[in-house]
Structure formats: structure tokens, C-alpha cells
């Protein structure tokens, strides 16, 4: 009640990641703000020491040290993927109430500060490239992925439009599991599509999809396929990211299903990558479930031999990944030498 005796509607409390989980995330070098998370990835830290760059630099021209990887939905996801190396055991909700989420500008302000804290400690290491560290404080590329499923954040279109409005922004990549096709449609309708949209692809049939993704929605396969079908017409760069897991989804039997999915999607690029035995995934899968680089190459070659649409564009052996390019929906691979 106000001083005048009138009732004043109380602002709803923002969704917060639970304190015990925040503690564990910070121990793992995450920055946390309300329901959002940020992290300096392995390759960003290596680039500070001039010890290599992320495959996104080799494939698309993204500056590794100026990339900000974050999620507006840190602990929210509709799947419990067996290969996920993020802390998905802590995910506890399938809904983000629009009235209880932070505004895009507030999210980015807080996460930028959290990211700055993660970066400044590197200035004290004489092995680091001080100029790169300085440049990294103002990102030019945003990777909206990290933990959780970003399309669950109800103000995602406004977030992407806000990032586009920033002077330093060169590119924005968004990774989705395909469980929120309505949000992808909103991004298109509201002129808020990212520079490059990724759809996680790890199964070519219904049973394998359930086994690998362990989805919470009963109609998860239908949702994913609806998102897949949208990719062919979206007015932005599109990518299928295929995670191969040995003895789970890399068999000859699944190959024809993958070929059908790839043709239907008509995406600009297909990234075919081995599962990596890191993080939380080590509790669910074995080291032997990683696919050797030669097998990633063979898988990619089998696809291109039967397709007049896709051809091998490049590869990164250290990341065990091969990227295919669409000859019939061609777009220049490099976004910018400075993105």
C-alpha cells in the first residue's frame, strides 16, 4: 500500500537460478545473472595465449577472442541429452514466465560485467596477449548457446534486436534444439533472426531421437521436425549441427535417414562433429563413444557421394569436425575477417 492509501501492484520477482546451483556454476567459471549465464570457452582462453582458435574462426571468419558465449535461459531446457556436457541435471523448469524474466538490456549489462570479471584475471599472466584481452572486453560476435535452451526465453526477439543495435556487433549465432518452433517463427516475423541459426541434429529416426535427447515434451519429435522444415525458407544462414556418438547414431542403418533430413532442411551448412567426452557427459557416456576423425570424414563422404546438393567445405581435426556446404543454396562462408 502506498502513502496515499492506494494499493500499488508489486513487481513480480525475476526468475533466479538457485543459490546452491549458482555456487557450483561459479566454481566451474560461469558468470551468473538472474536466469542467465556466461562463460569464457576453452578456445577463447587459448586464443589469449595465441595457441589456436575455434573452428568458427576457420570456417566462418569469427574472431575467437571477441566472441561472447551466453544463454538467457541458463537452467531451462526441454531435453536431457545424453551427450550434453552442461550441468543439465540442475534443470528444473519447462517454462519461463514472460512477467518474471529480465529485460534484454539488463541481461546483457549484467552478463557483460560478469564476463569482464572472468577476463581481467588473464591480464596478470605474462603468457597472454594483452591486446587480445583488451579487445575481448567489447564483443563483436555473440554465440547464444551455452547451458539451457535460449528459445525458451520469451523475449528472445528483443534480445537479438538489442544485440544488433550495438555498434560493435558483427554477427550473432543462435543454437536451438528445435523444441520451440513458434519462437523461431517469431524471430522471422519480428525481423529478429540471428546471423546464423543452428539446429542440433543427433538422430534420424524417432526411437533414436528419444533415446539420445530424452525429451520432456510428448510431441518432441514433431516439434523438432517442424523446426527442421522451417530452415529451408528462413531468410538467414542456417546450419545443422550433427553430433555423432559411436554406437548410438553413427550406423549405416541411420545414414539414409540423415540424408533425407539433410535434403529436406536445405541448410547452407552441415557441421558433422564427434561427441567429445568432457564435462557432465562423462557421467553418462564412455570415452570410447567419441568418433575418430577418420570416421567423421567417412560419414561426411558417404553423405556427399549420395547428394548433388552438399560438398565438403572444410574440416578441423582438433575439434573432430567436418563442415559441408550447400551448392544449390550457396552463400559466402566468411562473414567478416573481424566478426
PEVENDA-V887030 format. One line per field, one symbol per residue. ss: DSSP state (A for helix, B for strand, O for the rest). burial: b if it has 24 or more other ideal C-beta (glycine too) atoms within 12 Angstrom, else e. A space follows every 10 residues. Layout:
# PEVENDA-V887030
ss=???
burial=???
This chain:
# PEVENDA-V887030
ss=OOOOOOOOOO OOOOOOOOAA AAAAAAAOOB BBBOOBBBBO OAAAAAAAOO OOOOAAAAAA OOOAAABBBB BOOOOOOOOO OOOOOOOAAA OOOOOOOAAA OOOAAAAAAA AAAAAAAAAA AAAAOOOOOA AAAAAAOOOO BBBBOOOOOA AAOOOAAAAA AAAAAOOOOO BBBBBBOOOO AAAAAAAAAO OOOOOBBBBB BOOOOAAAAA AAAOOOOOOA AAAAAAAAAA AOOOOOBBBB BBBBOOOOOO OAAAAAAAAA AAAAAOOOBB BBBBOOOOAA AAAOOOAAAO OOAAAAAAAA AAAAAOOOOB BBBBBBOOOO BBBBBBOOOO OOOOOOOOO
burial=eeeeeeeeee eeeebebeee bbeebeebbb bbbbbbbbbb bbbbbbbbee eebbbbbbbb bbbbbbbbbb bbbbbbbbbb bbbbbbbbeb bebeebeeee bbbbeebbeb bbebbbebbe ebeeeeebee ebbeebbebb bbbbbbbbbb bbbbbbbbbb ebbbebeebb bbbbbbbbbb bebbebbbee ebbbbbbbbb bbbbeeebbe bbbbbbbeeb bebbbbbbbb bbebebbbbb bbbbbbebbb eeebbebbbe bbbbbbbbbb bbbbbbeebb beebbeeebb beeebbbebb ebbbeebebb ebbbbbeebb bbbbbbeebe eebebeeeb
